[in-house]
Amino acid sequence: MKIAVTSKGKTLDAEVDPRFGRAAHILIVDTDTLEFEVMDNTENKDAFKGAGIQAAASICDKGVGVLLTGFCGPNAYKTLEAAGIKVANDAAGTILNAIDHYKAGKFEFATAANVDGHW
């Protein structure tokens, strides 16, 4: 399965970025093989508004089924929900740690945004 994980760096050893729309990078990871693609999120990171919606649209195009992040705002959450992407908030540690927690079933999927917009 392909999942998206917000990241402060470009490797699986990087720390999870707690911000979804304004994360430095978003890693698209195959949970079976751990092969991954790095999405540069600089454009959204520095955006005046709409960062979450644009980041959500970007990962929708990658065919992911789950997002692991720290915080997801209301507009991004609505976009992800409409695309059928499940959101697991409160991810922390390294990208590998977050993936291991996901595979072990330790995340609960969100039913709403967990932060106000423009966070």
Steps between C-alpha positions, in 0.01 A plus 500: 500500500615853427488747787604864535705619798582864570874539546766751603751327272543282195574159654315238703720596798372861492261626765126519435398862436193567717351740243321353201452788256819678602726197538843533338455173314246224460631147451287259299593157636411147391447329837588156358835586339586833673575647159414868511469821303576842647254777421645848544233704677687834500237676292228410749723551805538868415149558361290785637190278507372171359808299597301207638267476203792508253698241697188279517450527124865406445481180704164409346677493164751247640239235579556480874244353736624640832668818626717492813554847645478698820231754424252537215279807454132501402532580129778248445307239698187552289704465181668181622172355624334568163786314330462201734835556672502412869683739732697385804603796715750513785779331302841574649857372502669388183320411180598134558353513854175642365481229233566228759225643724263508203576140402447393863156665503595756767338801331136597520362663190363853538133583460566874473778759482706529818616861453354823367599618153817706442692313768 
